[in-house]
């Protein structure tokens, strides 16, 4: 199978953004009246590159990359946990700091993974379907519409599972997160256009998912 190095680069950046977002999401920040997760500025990038994958290479490729991102994130979390339970050296004073940042609670981990899968697959599905319906026109409408739904679903699932029942759970946080993520991707639409157009030209590919099976679990379909 001939795999383009450009696809490898896009996949690597996608997964890097995902793992980075999950690390820094443990911190909540305040920007004026907005309460946000620190990952607000990097997580939308994973959706942008998810859009690029679906738009250029199609839903089948995007589906595999989404699952690859899931597995890579799971590997990171497992070994971060292994590092946490290993006995610290007597002179090392960073155990508490390590646990506060990398010591993922099962609840936070589950919320993150569920939100990621729900949001990314919704995003890719909507973009692929809209591309067929619009016959490839109005890319901006596809990227923004898929983001509104995908980011919204991810935000609701993650915030609800991670924070409900805790003092940090305030429904307005969901709205702030959703609006922030959508706004960032909308602002970066010109960059999405540039990447997509460059890839289509260099790869000589522009995939339409006319007969694609959209089952998210059909990894090799």
Buried (B, 14 or more C-beta within 10 A) or exposed (E): EEEBEBBEEBBEBBBBBBBBBBBBBBEEEEEEEBBBBBBBBBBBBBBBBBBBBBBBBBBBBBBBBBBBBBEBBEEBBEEBBEEBEEEEEEEEEEBEEBEEBBBBEEBBBBBBBBBBBBBBBBBBBBBBBBBEEEEBEEBEEBBBBBBBBBBBBBBBBBBBBBBEEEEEEEEEBBBBBBBBBBEBBBEBBEEBEEBBEEBBEEBEEBBEBEEBEBEBEEEEE
